[in-house]
């Protein structure tokens, strides 16, 4: 672990502490950094999935027991929602 000394905006720290439910400054800063790291990783995973071509044609009949959900256009709708 790296030990640093840094000036932090008290209002932002208090707001982050309240949002994250942490008790100490150190815990708040570490939790906030963890959240940003997780968001970055999630974005990378989403980009990997977005780069893979998906074919959902026939999905309404592909599942067990005589049918499933029609997933045709799912990837397009997901991309539309992401950019909105």
N, C-alpha and C positions, 0 to 999 in steps of 0.2 A: 504494500500500500504506500502511496505517496503522501507525505506530510507537507502541506502548504499553508501559508498565511495569506489571506486574501480579504479585501474589503468587500462586504456584501450589503446590498440594499436591504435594510431591515423590513420595509413594507413587503417586498417581494418574498423575503424569507418567511415572514409570518403568514403570508398568503399561501405559500407552498406548504408550510407546516400544516396549516388548516386543511388544505386539499388532500395532502398525503396521509394525514393522521399520525405524523411523527412527533416525537417528544423533544428531541434535541436538535441543535443546529447541524451537528455532524450527520445524524440520521436523515435529516431533511435534505441536505445537500447530496448525500449518497443516494437516497431514494429518487431525487429529481434526476440525477445523472443516469441512474438505472433506467428510468422511464424513457429518457431520450435514446439510450442505447437500444432498448427494446423496440421503440418505434422505428429506429433506423433498420434494425434487423427485419422487422415485419414488412417494411417497405421493400427491402431487398427481396424477400420471399415472394411478395405480391408481384414484383416486377418479373421474377423468374416464371411464375405461373402465367403472367400476361404474355410472355414471349412464346409460350407453347401453343401451337394451333389446337383447337378443340373442335371436335365434330360431335354434336349431340343429335344429329338426325336419326330418327327412329327411336329416340329415347322413350317415347310414350309407350312403346311396346317391348322395350328391352328388359324391363324389370320382372321379377317373379310374379306369379299369380295373375298373369294376363294383362299386365300394363303398369305403367308408372307415371311419371310426370313428363310433360312435354318441355324439354330443356332447350329446344331450338331457340336461338337468339339470346341465350343466357349470357354468353361472353360479351356480346355487344351491349346488352343492358348494363352489365357490370362496369364496362368501360365508360358508358354514358354517366352512370351514377358517380363514378370516381372523379370525373372531370367537372361535375356540377358543383 
